[in-house]
Amino acid sequence: MATIRALVLNCTLKRSPAPSSSEVLGREVLDALAAQGVDGELIRVVDHDVRFGVSTDEGDGDGWPAIRAKMLDARILVIATPIWLGQPSAVTKMVLERLDAELSESDDEGRLLTYGKVAGVAVVGNEDGAHHTIAEIQQALNEVGFTCPAAGATYWVGEALQTVDYLDARPKPDTTDRTTRALALNSAHLARLLAEQPYPPPDARSAAVGSSREPA
């Protein structure tokens, strides 16, 4: 059985050691993945000097290349984000912009390096907008080569205009716990399938399409 590693990127706006609801949910995803035999780690992006840009390395001490190396070593990437103004955090959007560079990176057979990697999403907030936020992130991750599993997201949204954050919502809400476990189960399953049966290279796909056409 293929060894599967996961990387959770906590896209909170708060530097450590400030409490972070996104971190709480992200670590719960890691715990659920561990139950599926998946090892992993969580990185709080704002603790690193990640530069704005759309390349794999913006130079001058950019913190993204080290994070990217861990992402490339992992089979599962999970973006954990708070909701601000009904949107993913600015840190999330910066991460997605950096991942845009993967459209120019490929292996020896022409596949994006992100092909075969599974992407999940974890969202927290005190207002509506979880589905919108998940949709934005999943579409972007899929566009740069990641594969999203069924039930590939988990979230918690508190009452509007209130002060209770997810880290205060104890005991853990059953509904969020169920979606977190489903995210972990399906992500681990899909990651193992893709590790054993990678996507075909572009030339193979073209040949398959061409061979199915009848002569004019």
N, C-alpha and C positions, 0 to 999 in steps of 0.2 A: 504494500500500500504506500502511495506517495506521501512523503512528509509535507505537511501543509503549515505554513506560517501566515500570520495575519499582522497587519499594521493598522492601528487606529490613529487617525489624525484628529486631535481635539482642536477645533477651530474657534474656541472661545476668544473673546477679546481681552481676557484677564491673564496677566502673567502669574506664574507660580510665586508664592504659595497660595494665592487667593483661591477660595473655594470656587468650584466650577460644576454646575449641573451637567454640562456636556461631558465633563470628565467622569462623573458618576455613571451616566448612562453608557459612555464608551467603555468603561471598565466592566460594567455588567455584560456588555456584548463580549468582551474578552473572556469573562468567566463562562459565559454560555458556549463560546467557541472551545474553551478548554475542555468542557464536558463532551465535545465532539472530537477530542484528540488533536486540537489545533493549538499550537503555541503562538504567542504573539506579544506585542508591546504597544504602549500608547505614547505618543509624542504630542506635547502641547506646542503648537506651531509658533505661538508668539514668544516662547522662550528661546527661540532661535532667530538669527538675523536673516530671515528670508526676505529677499528683495522682490519688488514688483518687477514683472517682466514676463516674456513668453519664450524664454530659452531654457535649456537645461542647466545653465550656469551663467548668472549675471556678473560673476567676477567680484573682486574687491571684498572678499570675505563672505560672500553669499552663503547663507545657511541651507539653501535648498538642495545642493548636490548630495550632502550627507543624508538628508531625508529621502531623496530620490533613490539613493543606493539601497536603503532599507525597503522602500516600496518595490523596487525591482526584485529584491530577494524574497518578497512575500507573494503568496498566491491570493491573498484576500486583502483588500483595502476597504476600510470603513471610514467614512467622513462623519464626524460627530460635530454638530453645529447648533448654536442657539438661533432663535428667530429674533431679528431686529427689524421693525417696521414691515413685518410680513415677509421678510426676505432672509436668505442665508446670510450669515455674518460676512463682513468685509474680508475676514481672514479666509473664509471658505472660498470666496470668489477669487482671492489672490492665488490660492492653491489650485483652483480649477484653471486659472490663466497659466500657471506654471506647467500644468499637465498638458496644455495645448501643444507644448513642444514635442510631446510624444508622437504627434502626427508625422514628425520628420525623422523618427528613430525606428529602425527595423532590424530584424535578425538577418542571417545569411540567406534565408529563403524569402525575404521580402515581407514578412509579417511584422506588424507593430509589436514592440516589446511588451505592450499591455495586453495583447491577445492572449487568452488563456487565464487572465487574472479576473477575479470576481470582485465586484464592488457592492458594498452595502452602505446604508445611510442611517444615522441616529440623530434625532432632532428633539430639542427641548425648547419650551417657550411659555410665556404667560399670556399668550394671545392666540387667536386662530391663525392658521397659515401653515400648519405642518404638511398637509398634502401638497400645497403649492411649493414649499421649500424642497420637499423630497423630489417632486417632479423636476424641478430645475437642476438639482444635483445629479439625479440619475440620468437625465438626458445628456448632460455634459460629460459624465463619466463614460456613458455608452459611446458617445461621439468620438472620444479619444481612445477607444479600443477595449474598454472594460466590459465584462458581461454581468448583467444584473440578474440575480436569481428571483424565483417566485417569492413573494412576501419578503422582498429584499430591503425592508426598512422597518425601523421601530421608532416610536415617538411618545412624548408626553407633553400635553399642553394644559397649562393651568387656567384658572378662571381669569378673565380679562380684568385689568386694572387692579390686580391683587399682588401681594408681595410673596406668596408662597412659590418657591422654586422647586425643581425636581429633587434637589438634594435635601429639601425639607419634607418632601412627600413620603414619609415613612409611616408604616411599612410600605415596601415597594408595591405600587399598584398592580393588581393581578393582570389587567389588560396589557400594560406595558411589558410585564414579565413574559406573557405569552408571545407577544410579537417579537421580543428580543430573542427568545428561544427558537422561534421559527426562522428568524433571520440567520442565526448561527447554524441551525441544522441544515437549511437549504444552501447556505453559502459554502459550508464544508463539503456537502455532497457534490455540488456543482464544481467546486475547485478540484476535487479528486477526479471527477469525470474528465475535466479539461486537461488535467495533468496526464491522464492515461491516453486521451484521444485529443491531441491538439488540433486547432483549426488548420485547415490545409493552407499552403502558401498560395499567393495570388495566381501564379501560373497554373496550378492544379485546378483552381476554381474556374479559370478561363477555359481550360481544356475540357473540364466536365460539362460546362455550358455548351461549348462548341460541339462536343461529340453527341449531344442530345438533339441537335438540329438536323432536320431532314434536308436532303439535297434540294436545291431550288429547281 
